[in-house]
């Protein structure tokens, strides 16, 4: 047999396997619903966990970028003292940057921040500028600013300050809360994925077992007519692959609809730590990656379950 004929024969065989698998999928629709429903839950948990993790990481980054150490300077500090203080701070390893805010700039910032509060604006306009100049210090690692704190608590440095140093403690508390929430969701998501993946595989396993039992006479005749084990097993694998493809597609479409609806009706903070707007944007930007990944995972779950089931229940005396 020529190579062309051999390729043509294999192509026809694959086409028949795929066609039979599609027919079996339609025929066993009632048995497939439960398997696809559990697989849909599994894939949705996986996808939501990925998006939630990315959203929490982005929230932590945004808050971290706002964390700074504010040092308030006395009005009588000399330019030389100020410049030396800035230089000494920049020599600390954990200091990313030091920004000087003059009294005039502090007053301008205050007016902008309180533009809608006429009482505060009137009160501050009736006196000389009471706001001190300050240094805004950005740390490389906001979770470990002890070295900066030790330096600023020195007696000679304290003598240059008009007010106690501000360490943005409220933001650090927010980061700790989000970090704990992220850890919890990762753990809960991983447990949920494992549990539902096992349940999904068991249901698919039993679905294929029942299909084999219902078609045992037909399969035996196919075997007697010379059909190979792979040819008989193929349609079952195609059928379970369709489970994965359909479940993955529905999962992505469902989450897309939920995020779209939530983003248009809720504010970014409506679900606590989960920034809905960012989640929807992240999901939209990676839509095709998520869809492809979900389909791949669904196919793997279905294929592995089918291979195990057919290996166990498609036992012939002389497999080919």
C-alpha positions as CSV (number, residue, x, y, z in Angstrom):
1,X,0.0,0.0,0.0
2,X,1.4,3.4,-1.0
3,X,2.0,6.1,1.5
4,X,-0.8,8.3,0.0
5,X,-3.3,5.4,0.4
6,X,-2.1,4.8,4.0
7,X,-2.6,8.5,4.9
8,X,-6.0,8.5,3.2
9,X,-7.0,5.4,5.2
10,X,-5.9,7.0,8.5
11,X,-7.8,10.2,7.7
12,X,-11.0,8.3,6.9
13,X,-10.6,6.4,10.2
14,X,-10.1,9.6,12.2
15,X,-13.1,11.2,10.5
16,X,-15.3,8.2,11.3
17,X,-14.1,8.2,14.9
18,X,-14.9,11.9,15.3
19,X,-18.3,11.5,13.6
20,X,-19.2,8.6,15.8
21,X,-18.1,10.5,18.9
22,X,-20.4,13.4,18.0
23,X,-23.3,11.1,17.3
24,X,-22.7,9.4,20.7
25,X,-22.6,12.8,22.4
26,X,-26.0,13.6,21.1
27,X,-27.3,10.2,21.8
28,X,-26.1,10.3,25.4
29,X,-27.1,13.9,26.0
30,X,-29.1,13.0,29.2
31,X,-26.1,11.3,30.7
32,X,-23.7,14.1,29.6
33,X,-25.5,16.9,31.4
34,X,-24.4,15.9,34.9
35,X,-20.8,15.5,33.7
36,X,-20.7,18.8,31.9
37,X,-22.4,20.6,34.9
38,X,-19.7,19.5,37.3
39,X,-16.9,20.2,34.8
40,X,-18.5,23.7,34.3
41,X,-18.2,24.4,38.0
42,X,-14.6,23.1,38.1
43,X,-13.5,25.3,35.2
44,X,-15.4,28.3,36.5
45,X,-13.6,28.0,39.9
46,X,-10.2,27.7,38.1
47,X,-10.9,30.8,36.0
48,X,-12.4,32.9,38.8
49,X,-9.4,32.0,41.1
50,X,-6.9,33.2,38.4
51,X,-8.8,36.5,37.9
52,X,-9.2,37.1,41.6
53,X,-5.6,36.4,42.3
54,X,-4.5,38.9,39.6
55,X,-7.0,41.5,40.9
56,X,-5.7,41.2,44.5
57,X,-2.1,41.4,43.3
58,X,-3.0,44.6,41.4
59,X,-4.7,46.1,44.4
60,X,-1.7,45.4,46.6
61,X,0.6,47.0,44.1
62,X,-1.6,50.1,43.9
63,X,-1.7,50.5,47.7
64,X,2.0,49.8,48.0
65,X,2.8,52.5,45.5
66,X,1.0,55.0,47.7
67,X,2.8,54.1,50.9
68,X,5.4,56.6,51.9
69,X,7.0,58.1,55.0
70,X,6.3,61.8,55.6
71,X,8.9,63.8,57.5
72,X,7.6,67.3,58.6
73,X,10.4,69.9,58.8
74,X,10.6,72.9,61.0
75,X,10.3,76.3,59.4
76,X,13.7,77.4,60.5
77,X,15.6,74.5,59.0
78,X,18.4,75.8,56.7
79,X,18.8,74.6,53.1
80,X,22.1,73.0,54.0
81,X,20.5,71.0,56.8
82,X,17.6,70.0,54.5
83,X,20.0,68.9,51.7
84,X,22.1,66.9,54.1
85,X,19.1,65.2,55.4
86,X,17.9,64.3,51.9
87,X,21.4,63.0,51.0
88,X,21.6,60.9,54.2
89,X,18.1,59.4,53.5
90,X,19.0,58.5,50.0
91,X,22.0,56.5,51.3
92,X,19.7,54.1,53.1
93,X,19.3,50.9,51.1
94,X,15.6,50.7,51.5
95,X,14.9,54.2,50.3
96,X,13.7,54.3,46.7
97,X,13.2,58.1,46.4
98,X,13.0,61.3,48.5
99,X,10.7,64.1,47.4
100,X,10.8,67.6,49.0
101,X,7.5,69.4,49.4
102,X,7.9,73.2,50.2
103,X,5.5,75.1,52.4
104,X,4.0,76.8,49.4
105,X,3.5,73.5,47.6
106,X,2.0,72.0,50.7
107,X,-0.5,74.8,50.8
108,X,-1.4,74.4,47.2
109,X,-1.9,70.6,47.7
110,X,-4.1,71.3,50.7
111,X,-6.3,73.7,48.7
112,X,-6.6,71.1,45.8
113,X,-7.5,68.3,48.2
114,X,-10.2,70.5,50.0
115,X,-11.5,72.3,47.0
116,X,-15.0,71.3,47.8
117,X,-14.8,72.4,51.5
118,X,-15.3,76.1,51.6
119,X,-15.0,76.3,55.4
120,X,-11.5,74.8,55.4
121,X,-10.4,77.0,52.6
122,X,-11.7,80.2,54.4
123,X,-10.0,79.1,57.6
124,X,-6.6,78.6,56.1
125,X,-6.8,81.8,54.1
126,X,-7.2,83.9,57.2
127,X,-3.8,82.9,58.7
128,X,-0.2,82.7,57.5
129,X,0.6,79.4,55.9
130,X,0.6,77.0,58.9
131,X,1.7,73.9,56.9
132,X,5.2,72.7,57.2
133,X,7.6,71.7,54.5
134,X,8.1,68.0,54.3
135,X,10.0,65.1,52.8
136,X,8.0,62.2,51.1
137,X,10.1,59.0,51.3
138,X,9.3,56.1,49.1
139,X,10.6,52.8,50.5
140,X,11.7,49.9,48.3
141,X,10.1,47.4,50.7
142,X,7.1,49.0,52.5
143,X,6.8,46.0,54.8
144,X,10.2,46.5,56.3
145,X,10.9,50.2,57.1
146,X,12.7,49.7,60.4
147,X,16.0,51.0,59.0
148,X,14.3,54.3,57.9
149,X,12.4,54.5,61.2
150,X,15.6,54.0,63.3
151,X,17.3,56.8,61.3
152,X,14.5,59.3,61.7
153,X,14.2,58.6,65.4
154,X,17.8,59.8,65.9
155,X,18.1,62.8,68.3
156,X,19.7,65.1,65.7
157,X,17.1,64.2,63.1
158,X,14.2,64.6,65.6
159,X,15.5,68.2,66.2
160,X,14.8,69.1,62.6
161,X,11.1,67.8,62.6
162,X,8.1,69.9,63.5
163,X,5.7,67.0,63.9
164,X,5.9,63.2,64.4
165,X,6.8,61.2,61.3
166,X,3.8,59.6,59.4
167,X,4.4,56.0,58.3
168,X,1.1,55.4,56.4
169,X,0.1,52.7,58.8
170,X,-3.5,52.5,57.6
171,X,-2.3,51.5,54.2
172,X,0.0,48.8,55.6
173,X,-3.1,47.4,57.4
174,X,-5.0,47.3,54.1
175,X,-2.2,45.4,52.4
176,X,-2.1,42.9,55.3
177,X,-5.9,42.3,54.9
178,X,-5.7,41.9,51.1
179,X,-2.7,39.6,51.5
180,X,-4.6,37.4,53.9
181,X,-7.7,37.4,51.7
182,X,-5.5,36.5,48.7
183,X,-4.0,33.6,50.6
184,X,-7.4,32.4,51.7
185,X,-8.8,32.5,48.1
186,X,-5.8,30.7,46.7
187,X,-6.2,27.9,49.2
188,X,-10.0,27.7,48.9
189,X,-9.7,27.8,45.1
190,X,-7.1,25.1,45.0
191,X,-9.2,22.8,47.3
192,X,-12.3,23.6,45.3
193,X,-10.6,22.8,42.0
194,X,-9.2,19.5,43.3
195,X,-12.6,18.4,44.8
196,X,-14.7,19.3,41.8
197,X,-12.1,17.9,39.3
198,X,-12.2,14.5,41.1
199,X,-16.0,14.6,41.1
200,X,-16.1,15.6,37.5
201,X,-13.7,12.8,36.5
202,X,-15.8,10.2,38.5
203,X,-19.0,11.3,36.8
204,X,-17.4,11.2,33.4
205,X,-16.0,7.8,34.3
206,X,-19.4,6.5,35.2
207,X,-21.0,8.1,32.2
208,X,-18.6,6.2,29.9
209,X,-19.1,3.0,31.8
210,X,-22.8,3.2,31.4
211,X,-22.4,4.0,27.7
212,X,-20.2,1.0,27.2
213,X,-22.7,-1.2,29.1
214,X,-25.6,0.1,27.0
215,X,-23.7,-0.5,23.7
216,X,-21.9,-3.7,24.7
217,X,-23.6,-5.8,22.0
218,X,-22.8,-3.2,19.3
219,X,-19.1,-3.0,20.5
220,X,-18.8,-6.8,20.5
221,X,-20.0,-7.0,17.0
222,X,-17.5,-4.2,15.9
223,X,-14.8,-6.2,17.5
224,X,-15.8,-9.4,15.8
225,X,-15.8,-7.5,12.5
226,X,-12.1,-6.6,13.1
227,X,-12.3,-3.1,14.6
228,X,-9.2,-2.3,16.6
229,X,-9.4,-1.3,20.3
230,X,-8.3,2.2,19.5
231,X,-11.0,2.5,16.9
232,X,-13.6,1.4,19.4
233,X,-12.1,3.6,22.2
234,X,-11.8,6.7,19.9
235,X,-15.5,7.8,19.9
236,X,-15.7,7.7,23.7
237,X,-12.6,10.0,23.9
238,X,-14.1,12.4,21.3
239,X,-17.4,12.4,23.3
240,X,-15.6,13.4,26.6
241,X,-13.5,16.0,24.7
242,X,-16.7,17.6,23.6
243,X,-17.7,17.7,27.3
244,X,-14.6,19.7,28.0
245,X,-14.9,22.0,25.0
246,X,-18.6,22.9,25.7
247,X,-18.1,23.3,29.5
248,X,-15.0,25.5,29.0
249,X,-16.8,27.7,26.4
250,X,-19.9,28.1,28.6
251,X,-17.7,28.9,31.6
252,X,-15.9,31.7,29.9
253,X,-19.1,33.1,28.4
254,X,-20.8,33.0,31.8
255,X,-18.0,34.8,33.6
256,X,-17.7,37.3,30.8
257,X,-21.4,38.1,31.2
258,X,-21.2,38.3,35.0
259,X,-18.2,40.6,35.0
260,X,-19.8,42.8,32.3
261,X,-23.0,43.1,34.3
262,X,-21.2,43.7,37.6
263,X,-18.8,46.3,36.1
264,X,-21.7,48.3,34.6
265,X,-23.9,48.2,37.8
266,X,-21.4,48.2,40.7
267,X,-18.6,50.4,41.8
268,X,-15.0,49.2,41.9
269,X,-15.2,48.6,45.7
270,X,-18.7,47.1,45.7
271,X,-17.4,43.6,46.4
272,X,-15.0,44.6,49.1
273,X,-11.4,43.8,48.2
274,X,-12.3,42.7,44.6
275,X,-12.0,45.5,42.1
276,X,-14.7,44.6,39.6
277,X,-13.6,47.1,37.0
278,X,-10.0,45.8,37.0
279,X,-11.2,42.2,37.0
280,X,-13.3,42.8,33.9
281,X,-10.5,44.6,32.1
282,X,-8.0,41.9,33.0
283,X,-10.5,39.2,31.9
284,X,-11.2,41.0,28.6
285,X,-7.5,41.6,27.9
286,X,-6.8,37.9,28.3
287,X,-10.0,36.5,26.9
288,X,-8.6,34.3,24.2
289,X,-5.8,33.0,26.5
290,X,-8.4,32.1,29.1
291,X,-10.7,30.5,26.6
292,X,-7.8,28.4,25.1
293,X,-6.6,27.4,28.5
294,X,-10.1,26.4,29.7
295,X,-10.7,24.3,26.7
296,X,-7.3,22.6,27.1
297,X,-8.0,21.8,30.8
298,X,-11.5,20.6,29.9
299,X,-10.2,18.3,27.2
300,X,-7.5,16.9,29.5
301,X,-10.0,16.2,32.3
302,X,-12.4,14.5,29.8
303,X,-9.7,12.6,27.9
304,X,-8.0,11.2,31.1
305,X,-11.4,10.1,32.5
306,X,-12.4,8.4,29.2
307,X,-9.0,6.7,28.9
308,X,-9.3,5.2,32.4
309,X,-12.9,4.1,31.9
310,X,-12.3,2.5,28.4
311,X,-9.1,0.8,29.6
312,X,-11.0,-0.7,32.4
313,X,-14.2,-1.7,30.7
314,X,-13.2,-2.2,27.1
315,X,-11.5,-5.5,27.7
316,X,-11.2,-7.8,24.8
317,X,-9.4,-11.1,24.6
318,X,-7.1,-10.1,21.7
319,X,-6.6,-6.4,21.6
320,X,-5.0,-4.8,18.7
